[in-house]
Amino acid sequence: MKTLIACYSHTGKTLTVSEKLQEQIKADMTRIEPVKDRWYVIKAIHAYLEKKWPIKPCITDIDDYDCLIVCSPIWAGRTTPGVIQYLEELENTSGKKFAVLVTMGGDGSELATIQLRNGLEAKGMEFVDKLVINGSAQKSGEWEAITKNFAQKFME
Ligand SMILES: Cc1cc2nc3c(=O)[nH]c(=O)nc-3n(C[C@H](O)[C@H](O)[C@H](O)COP(=O)(O)O)c2cc1C
């Protein structure tokens, strides 16, 4: 499966997991980068309100790929404004497979993964799986084994 990993990471944790996944499945990666950064509280409020932030150019046309993995940290229980903008800019999505990968400091990602899943299914894409790396999996190092296991699904 030719796979594109689209990763937003503010402090590098989601990027570390995404790079491990990329190494396993030999995928391409594109970075989702907001045009400007905002204060912590603005980040949390905008995420909570599901606002969109303009992003720098990155790969949004996925015609060449079979599968897209969208990677995001959790802010205020949700995905981030740059990632919501990315979903809106995606092109040639119909019939393509997708997965979501989220990292968080605490636990409880259900809302964010549902939010991402709904956004991508609305673009005619087909859900494969989700990977949730919580704070304890990050601290214990368990994230690495969980990520390798998740990668299997994209290695056919
Ligand atoms: C504005 C903001 C809000 C956050 N909200 C949550 C949250 O609601 N729940 C949680 O578990 N972690 C929360 N976090 C922690 C991040 O999700 C966590 O540190 C994540 O792994 C960071 O990924 P990154 O290094 O790729 O940016 C928040 C972090 C920021 C900056």
The ligand as an ORCA input file, in Angstrom:
! r2SCAN-3c Opt
* xyz 0 1
  C      -2.624     23.705     23.885
  C      -2.432     22.292     24.349
  C      -3.525     21.564     24.818
  C      -3.364     20.230     25.238
  N      -4.474     19.526     25.625
  C      -4.343     18.223     25.985
  C      -5.498     17.462     26.359
  O      -6.641     17.921     26.335
  N      -5.303     16.181     26.761
  C      -4.069     15.603     26.795
  O      -3.969     14.443     27.159
  N      -2.948     16.305     26.425
  C      -3.061     17.584     26.013
  N      -1.947     18.297     25.618
  C      -0.636     17.624     25.591
  C      -0.268     17.136     24.166
  O      -1.352     16.485     23.534
  C       0.898     16.133     24.239
  O       1.982     16.662     24.931
  C       1.303     15.696     22.824
  O       1.959     14.430     22.886
  C       2.225     16.731     22.186
  O       2.525     16.345     20.870
  P       3.617     17.134     20.005
  O       4.910     17.083     20.775
  O       3.692     16.378     18.738
  O       3.132     18.541     19.823
  C      -2.078     19.619     25.201
  C      -0.965     20.361     24.751
  C      -1.145     21.684     24.307
  C       0.056     22.463     23.784
*
